[in-house]
């Protein structure tokens, strides 16, 4: 594994872990099942978007573009 992949993977992992812990805590306080489901769907969708962005970033790094500002 290339060292350039480590920072985006760490940031994505920490964000997903933070969201999971936070929303599990929030869901445990909610009284109704439909509220729990609703507040669980939000972080799941957000986590999928984060993983998609991570994969895009890895493709950019593989393509040799390490600096995102080089596009502008």
Backbone atoms as SQL, in Angstrom:
CREATE TABLE atoms (id INTEGER PRIMARY KEY, chain TEXT, resi INTEGER, resn TEXT, atom TEXT, x REAL, y REAL, z REAL);
INSERT INTO atoms VALUES
  (1, 'A', 1, 'UNK', 'N', 0.851, -1.183, 0.000),
  (2, 'A', 1, 'UNK', 'CA', 0.000, 0.000, 0.000),
  (3, 'A', 1, 'UNK', 'C', 0.895, 1.244, 0.000),
  (4, 'A', 2, 'UNK', 'N', 0.501, 2.187, -0.780),
  (5, 'A', 2, 'UNK', 'CA', 1.250, 3.425, -0.902),
  (6, 'A', 2, 'UNK', 'C', 0.969, 4.326, 0.300),
  (7, 'A', 3, 'UNK', 'N', 1.978, 5.047, 0.757),
  (8, 'A', 3, 'UNK', 'CA', 1.816, 5.928, 1.928),
  (9, 'A', 3, 'UNK', 'C', 0.847, 7.063, 1.661),
  (10, 'A', 4, 'UNK', 'N', 0.649, 7.415, 0.405),
  (11, 'A', 4, 'UNK', 'CA', -0.248, 8.522, 0.070),
  (12, 'A', 4, 'UNK', 'C', -1.713, 8.170, 0.282),
  (13, 'A', 5, 'UNK', 'N', -2.026, 6.874, 0.365),
  (14, 'A', 5, 'UNK', 'CA', -3.409, 6.445, 0.572),
  (15, 'A', 5, 'UNK', 'C', -3.832, 6.509, 2.033),
  (16, 'A', 6, 'UNK', 'N', -2.878, 6.503, 2.929),
  (17, 'A', 6, 'UNK', 'CA', -3.171, 6.386, 4.356),
  (18, 'A', 6, 'UNK', 'C', -3.991, 7.564, 4.910),
  (19, 'A', 7, 'UNK', 'N', -3.620, 8.834, 4.655),
  (20, 'A', 7, 'UNK', 'CA', -4.410, 9.934, 5.235),
  (21, 'A', 7, 'UNK', 'C', -5.893, 9.945, 4.828),
  (22, 'A', 8, 'UNK', 'N', -6.236, 9.776, 3.535),
  (23, 'A', 8, 'UNK', 'CA', -7.673, 9.765, 3.215),
  (24, 'A', 8, 'UNK', 'C', -8.423, 8.588, 3.844),
  (25, 'A', 9, 'UNK', 'N', -7.750, 7.451, 3.946),
  (26, 'A', 9, 'UNK', 'CA', -8.396, 6.277, 4.554),
  (27, 'A', 9, 'UNK', 'C', -8.620, 6.517, 6.044),
  (28, 'A', 10, 'UNK', 'N', -7.642, 7.110, 6.715),
  (29, 'A', 10, 'UNK', 'CA', -7.782, 7.386, 8.149),
  (30, 'A', 10, 'UNK', 'C', -8.900, 8.392, 8.403),
  (31, 'A', 11, 'UNK', 'N', -8.932, 9.466, 7.626),
  (32, 'A', 11, 'UNK', 'CA', -9.964, 10.489, 7.815),
  (33, 'A', 11, 'UNK', 'C', -11.352, 9.903, 7.567),
  (34, 'A', 12, 'UNK', 'N', -11.497, 9.142, 6.502),
  (35, 'A', 12, 'UNK', 'CA', -12.796, 8.526, 6.201),
  (36, 'A', 12, 'UNK', 'C', -13.204, 7.562, 7.307),
  (37, 'A', 13, 'UNK', 'N', -12.277, 6.750, 7.766),
  (38, 'A', 13, 'UNK', 'CA', -12.586, 5.783, 8.832),
  (39, 'A', 13, 'UNK', 'C', -13.001, 6.487, 10.119),
  (40, 'A', 14, 'UNK', 'N', -12.274, 7.531, 10.487),
  (41, 'A', 14, 'UNK', 'CA', -12.618, 8.264, 11.714),
  (42, 'A', 14, 'UNK', 'C', -13.991, 8.925, 11.612),
  (43, 'A', 15, 'UNK', 'N', -14.308, 9.487, 10.455),
  (44, 'A', 15, 'UNK', 'CA', -15.628, 10.095, 10.279),
  (45, 'A', 15, 'UNK', 'C', -16.749, 9.063, 10.378),
  (46, 'A', 16, 'UNK', 'N', -16.550, 7.914, 9.777),
  (47, 'A', 16, 'UNK', 'CA', -17.579, 6.868, 9.823),
  (48, 'A', 16, 'UNK', 'C', -17.733, 6.334, 11.245),
  (49, 'A', 17, 'UNK', 'N', -16.639, 6.136, 11.950),
  (50, 'A', 17, 'UNK', 'CA', -16.718, 5.668, 13.338),
  (51, 'A', 17, 'UNK', 'C', -17.409, 6.700, 14.220),
  (52, 'A', 18, 'UNK', 'N', -17.045, 7.969, 14.041),
  (53, 'A', 18, 'UNK', 'CA', -17.673, 9.038, 14.822),
  (54, 'A', 18, 'UNK', 'C', -19.183, 9.072, 14.577),
  (55, 'A', 19, 'UNK', 'N', -19.581, 9.014, 13.314),
  (56, 'A', 19, 'UNK', 'CA', -21.016, 9.041, 13.000),
  (57, 'A', 19, 'UNK', 'C', -21.733, 7.834, 13.584),
  (58, 'A', 20, 'UNK', 'N', -21.111, 6.676, 13.494),
  (59, 'A', 20, 'UNK', 'CA', -21.743, 5.464, 14.011),
  (60, 'A', 20, 'UNK', 'C', -21.970, 5.569, 15.519),
  (61, 'A', 21, 'UNK', 'N', -20.954, 5.978, 16.241),
  (62, 'A', 21, 'UNK', 'CA', -21.085, 6.097, 17.697),
  (63, 'A', 21, 'UNK', 'C', -22.124, 7.156, 18.058),
  (64, 'A', 22, 'UNK', 'N', -22.062, 8.295, 17.395),
  (65, 'A', 22, 'UNK', 'CA', -22.991, 9.389, 17.675),
  (66, 'A', 22, 'UNK', 'C', -24.434, 8.982, 17.398),
  (67, 'A', 23, 'UNK', 'N', -24.679, 8.378, 16.255),
  (68, 'A', 23, 'UNK', 'CA', -26.054, 8.027, 15.915),
  (69, 'A', 23, 'UNK', 'C', -26.561, 6.814, 16.685),
  (70, 'A', 24, 'UNK', 'N', -25.684, 5.925, 17.112),
  (71, 'A', 24, 'UNK', 'CA', -26.123, 4.832, 17.986),
  (72, 'A', 24, 'UNK', 'C', -26.575, 5.412, 19.326),
  (73, 'A', 25, 'UNK', 'N', -25.818, 6.391, 19.829),
  (74, 'A', 25, 'UNK', 'CA', -26.202, 7.051, 21.074),
  (75, 'A', 25, 'UNK', 'C', -27.535, 7.777, 20.912),
  (76, 'A', 26, 'UNK', 'N', -27.695, 8.522, 19.823),
  (77, 'A', 26, 'UNK', 'CA', -28.943, 9.248, 19.577),
  (78, 'A', 26, 'UNK', 'C', -30.103, 8.265, 19.414),
  (79, 'A', 27, 'UNK', 'N', -29.875, 7.183, 18.659),
  (80, 'A', 27, 'UNK', 'CA', -30.939, 6.211, 18.427),
  (81, 'A', 27, 'UNK', 'C', -31.359, 5.528, 19.726),
  (82, 'A', 28, 'UNK', 'N', -30.445, 5.357, 20.643),
  (83, 'A', 28, 'UNK', 'CA', -30.803, 4.716, 21.909),
  (84, 'A', 28, 'UNK', 'C', -31.706, 5.614, 22.758),
  (85, 'A', 29, 'UNK', 'N', -31.659, 6.911, 22.524),
  (86, 'A', 29, 'UNK', 'CA', -32.496, 7.844, 23.277),
  (87, 'A', 29, 'UNK', 'C', -33.879, 8.048, 22.665),
  (88, 'A', 30, 'UNK', 'N', -34.044, 7.686, 21.405),
  (89, 'A', 30, 'UNK', 'CA', -35.314, 7.920, 20.722),
  (90, 'A', 30, 'UNK', 'C', -36.339, 6.860, 21.119),
  (91, 'A', 31, 'UNK', 'N', -37.587, 7.283, 21.318),
  (92, 'A', 31, 'UNK', 'CA', -38.588, 6.346, 21.828),
  (93, 'A', 31, 'UNK', 'C', -39.228, 5.455, 20.755),
  (94, 'A', 32, 'UNK', 'N', -39.355, 5.949, 19.537),
  (95, 'A', 32, 'UNK', 'CA', -40.107, 5.211, 18.520),
  (96, 'A', 32, 'UNK', 'C', -39.173, 4.546, 17.510),
  (97, 'A', 33, 'UNK', 'N', -39.601, 3.385, 17.025),
  (98, 'A', 33, 'UNK', 'CA', -38.802, 2.628, 16.066),
  (99, 'A', 33, 'UNK', 'C', -38.629, 3.391, 14.758),
  (100, 'A', 34, 'UNK', 'N', -39.659, 4.055, 14.285),
  (101, 'A', 34, 'UNK', 'CA', -39.550, 4.767, 13.010),
  (102, 'A', 34, 'UNK', 'C', -38.554, 5.915, 13.095),
  (103, 'A', 35, 'UNK', 'N', -38.431, 6.543, 14.262),
  (104, 'A', 35, 'UNK', 'CA', -37.417, 7.575, 14.445),
  (105, 'A', 35, 'UNK', 'C', -36.010, 6.964, 14.428),
  (106, 'A', 36, 'UNK', 'N', -35.870, 5.804, 15.056),
  (107, 'A', 36, 'UNK', 'CA', -34.581, 5.122, 15.058),
  (108, 'A', 36, 'UNK', 'C', -34.156, 4.744, 13.647),
  (109, 'A', 37, 'UNK', 'N', -35.114, 4.241, 12.866),
  (110, 'A', 37, 'UNK', 'CA', -34.811, 3.868, 11.484),
  (111, 'A', 37, 'UNK', 'C', -34.435, 5.102, 10.677),
  (112, 'A', 38, 'UNK', 'N', -35.186, 6.180, 10.836),
  (113, 'A', 38, 'UNK', 'CA', -34.916, 7.413, 10.103),
  (114, 'A', 38, 'UNK', 'C', -33.533, 7.958, 10.435),
  (115, 'A', 39, 'UNK', 'N', -33.196, 8.001, 11.708),
  (116, 'A', 39, 'UNK', 'CA', -31.899, 8.533, 12.112),
  (117, 'A', 39, 'UNK', 'C', -30.756, 7.551, 11.902),
  (118, 'A', 40, 'UNK', 'N', -31.064, 6.337, 11.483),
  (119, 'A', 40, 'UNK', 'CA', -30.022, 5.386, 11.102),
  (120, 'A', 40, 'UNK', 'C', -29.755, 5.465, 9.601),
  (121, 'A', 41, 'UNK', 'N', -30.772, 5.764, 8.824),
  (122, 'A', 41, 'UNK', 'CA', -30.612, 5.863, 7.372),
  (123, 'A', 41, 'UNK', 'C', -29.693, 7.027, 7.003),
  (124, 'A', 42, 'UNK', 'N', -29.796, 8.126, 7.698),
  (125, 'A', 42, 'UNK', 'CA', -28.991, 9.309, 7.386),
  (126, 'A', 42, 'UNK', 'C', -27.487, 9.008, 7.460),
  (127, 'A', 43, 'UNK', 'N', -26.966, 8.451, 8.553),
  (128, 'A', 43, 'UNK', 'CA', -25.519, 8.185, 8.578),
  (129, 'A', 43, 'UNK', 'C', -25.094, 7.080, 7.612),
  (130, 'A', 44, 'UNK', 'N', -25.989, 6.140, 7.324),
  (131, 'A', 44, 'UNK', 'CA', -25.643, 5.089, 6.363),
  (132, 'A', 44, 'UNK', 'C', -25.450, 5.698, 4.973),
  (133, 'A', 45, 'UNK', 'N', -26.350, 6.564, 4.568),
  (134, 'A', 45, 'UNK', 'CA', -26.212, 7.229, 3.269),
  (135, 'A', 45, 'UNK', 'C', -24.962, 8.100, 3.246),
  (136, 'A', 46, 'UNK', 'N', -24.732, 8.845, 4.313),
  (137, 'A', 46, 'UNK', 'CA', -23.558, 9.699, 4.388),
  (138, 'A', 46, 'UNK', 'C', -22.273, 8.873, 4.345),
  (139, 'A', 47, 'UNK', 'N', -22.276, 7.713, 4.993),
  (140, 'A', 47, 'UNK', 'CA', -21.108, 6.831, 4.970),
  (141, 'A', 47, 'UNK', 'C', -20.847, 6.301, 3.566),
  (142, 'A', 48, 'UNK', 'N', -21.897, 5.977, 2.836),
  (143, 'A', 48, 'UNK', 'CA', -21.726, 5.511, 1.461),
  (144, 'A', 48, 'UNK', 'C', -21.128, 6.612, 0.588),
  (145, 'A', 49, 'UNK', 'N', -21.567, 7.848, 0.796),
  (146, 'A', 49, 'UNK', 'CA', -20.999, 8.976, 0.052),
  (147, 'A', 49, 'UNK', 'C', -19.523, 9.161, 0.407),
  (148, 'A', 50, 'UNK', 'N', -19.188, 9.047, 1.676),
  (149, 'A', 50, 'UNK', 'CA', -17.790, 9.165, 2.094),
  (150, 'A', 50, 'UNK', 'C', -16.916, 8.086, 1.448),
  (151, 'A', 51, 'UNK', 'N', -17.416, 6.881, 1.381),
  (152, 'A', 51, 'UNK', 'CA', -16.653, 5.790, 0.763),
  (153, 'A', 51, 'UNK', 'C', -16.486, 6.041, -0.735),
  (154, 'A', 52, 'UNK', 'N', -17.526, 6.550, -1.392),
  (155, 'A', 52, 'UNK', 'CA', -17.436, 6.888, -2.813),
  (156, 'A', 52, 'UNK', 'C', -16.371, 7.964, -3.040),
  (157, 'A', 53, 'UNK', 'N', -16.375, 8.997, -2.202),
  (158, 'A', 53, 'UNK', 'CA', -15.389, 10.072, -2.330),
  (159, 'A', 53, 'UNK', 'C', -13.981, 9.534, -2.064),
  (160, 'A', 54, 'UNK', 'N', -13.843, 8.638, -1.109),
  (161, 'A', 54, 'UNK', 'CA', -12.544, 8.017, -0.833),
  (162, 'A', 54, 'UNK', 'C', -12.041, 7.257, -2.052),
  (163, 'A', 55, 'UNK', 'N', -12.917, 6.493, -2.682),
  (164, 'A', 55, 'UNK', 'CA', -12.510, 5.748, -3.872),
  (165, 'A', 55, 'UNK', 'C', -12.109, 6.685, -5.003),
  (166, 'A', 56, 'UNK', 'N', -12.819, 7.794, -5.154),
  (167, 'A', 56, 'UNK', 'CA', -12.457, 8.791, -6.164),
  (168, 'A', 56, 'UNK', 'C', -11.079, 9.381, -5.852),
  (169, 'A', 57, 'UNK', 'N', -10.824, 9.657, -4.600),
  (170, 'A', 57, 'UNK', 'CA', -9.529, 10.227, -4.198),
  (171, 'A', 57, 'UNK', 'C', -8.398, 9.236, -4.461),
  (172, 'A', 58, 'UNK', 'N', -8.638, 7.960, -4.197),
  (173, 'A', 58, 'UNK', 'CA', -7.623, 6.938, -4.466),
  (174, 'A', 58, 'UNK', 'C', -7.343, 6.859, -5.965),
  (175, 'A', 59, 'UNK', 'N', -8.385, 6.977, -6.790),
  (176, 'A', 59, 'UNK', 'CA', -8.174, 6.999, -8.244),
  (177, 'A', 59, 'UNK', 'C', -7.338, 8.199, -8.658),
  (178, 'A', 60, 'UNK', 'N', -7.583, 9.358, -8.044),
  (179, 'A', 60, 'UNK', 'CA', -6.788, 10.548, -8.352),
  (180, 'A', 60, 'UNK', 'C', -5.322, 10.341, -7.980),
  (181, 'A', 61, 'UNK', 'N', -5.092, 9.737, -6.832),
  (182, 'A', 61, 'UNK', 'CA', -3.717, 9.507, -6.394),
  (183, 'A', 61, 'UNK', 'C', -3.029, 8.516, -7.337),
  (184, 'A', 62, 'UNK', 'N', -3.753, 7.463, -7.746),
  (185, 'A', 62, 'UNK', 'CA', -3.184, 6.499, -8.685),
  (186, 'A', 62, 'UNK', 'C', -2.878, 7.155, -10.026),
  (187, 'A', 63, 'UNK', 'N', -3.701, 8.121, -10.404),
  (188, 'A', 63, 'UNK', 'CA', -3.499, 8.810, -11.670),
  (189, 'A', 63, 'UNK', 'C', -2.381, 9.831, -11.628),
  (190, 'A', 64, 'UNK', 'N', -1.781, 10.014, -10.484),
  (191, 'A', 64, 'UNK', 'CA', -0.658, 10.909, -10.372),
  (192, 'A', 64, 'UNK', 'C', -1.019, 12.305, -9.923),
  (193, 'A', 65, 'UNK', 'N', -2.285, 12.582, -9.709),
  (194, 'A', 65, 'UNK', 'CA', -2.686, 13.915, -9.273),
  (195, 'A', 65, 'UNK', 'C', -2.881, 13.897, -7.764),
  (196, 'A', 66, 'UNK', 'N', -1.883, 14.363, -7.056),
  (197, 'A', 66, 'UNK', 'CA', -1.948, 14.370, -5.600),
  (198, 'A', 66, 'UNK', 'C', -2.527, 15.655, -5.058),
  (199, 'A', 67, 'UNK', 'N', -2.487, 16.701, -5.847),
  (200, 'A', 67, 'UNK', 'CA', -2.962, 17.996, -5.395),
  (201, 'A', 67, 'UNK', 'C', -4.283, 18.308, -6.095),
  (202, 'A', 68, 'UNK', 'N', -5.374, 18.379, -5.323),
  (203, 'A', 68, 'UNK', 'CA', -6.685, 18.661, -5.910),
  (204, 'A', 68, 'UNK', 'C', -6.745, 20.044, -6.527),
  (205, 'A', 69, 'UNK', 'N', -5.949, 20.972, -6.038),
  (206, 'A', 69, 'UNK', 'CA', -5.995, 22.345, -6.535),
  (207, 'A', 69, 'UNK', 'C', -5.375, 22.459, -7.931),
  (208, 'A', 70, 'UNK', 'N', -4.723, 21.423, -8.395),
  (209, 'A', 70, 'UNK', 'CA', -4.132, 21.444, -9.722),
  (210, 'A', 70, 'UNK', 'C', -5.169, 21.517, -10.837),
  (211, 'A', 71, 'UNK', 'N', -6.413, 21.223, -10.527),
  (212, 'A', 71, 'UNK', 'CA', -7.488, 21.262, -11.521),
  (213, 'A', 71, 'UNK', 'C', -7.967, 22.685, -11.780),
  (214, 'A', 72, 'UNK', 'N', -7.669, 23.597, -10.874),
  (215, 'A', 72, 'UNK', 'CA', -8.274, 24.929, -10.961),
  (216, 'A', 72, 'UNK', 'C', -7.283, 25.973, -11.391);
